[in-house]
């Protein structure tokens, strides 16, 4: 029951602690989208680890070794507030780069998941003495903002610096150059959750 209404089911989108959900509703018909609540609940997930692996593999095949990461901080909503966590994309990026002996902590730039932060972090990266030849960026909005920073610096994408991001939002194909991005099938995830 929420606000006096009996729920038949609940969709949970994003990172929410199961204790918080159990506090607000008694229903066990819960499906989480993009987060695993636990083995008692169904979840529909996009495999961010695999998307990160595939993106980095693509860069390696193109000969890139100096690969940067731009992303955001992830958190879980709890009864106490937010607990901040390292994002899966960042974890996988770091693990792969360390395994290959290519990890450079100065190539990893983290902020909020906001468009303007993607712009600011790319500008910050370009001010360094040692700039990566490629960047894996955790979301399309951040990557599109990073493209602007690269354009302002008169750098060519992908010839000077290559970029891959995740989402495949509709705007990604309209920027110049079109963004290389991993598609997240959000509509299908929603349909699967409803089923």
Buried (B, 14 or more C-beta within 10 A) or exposed (E): EEEEEEEEEBEBBEBBBBEBBBEBBEBEEBBBBBBEBEEEBBBBEBEBBEBBBEBBEBBBEEEBBBBBBBBBBBBBBBEEEEEEEEBBBBBBBBBBBEEEEBBEEEBBBBBEBBBEBBBBBBBEBBEEEEBBBBBBBBBBBBBBBBBBBBBEBEBEBBEEBBBBBBBBBEEBEEBEEEBBBBEBEBEEBBEBBEE
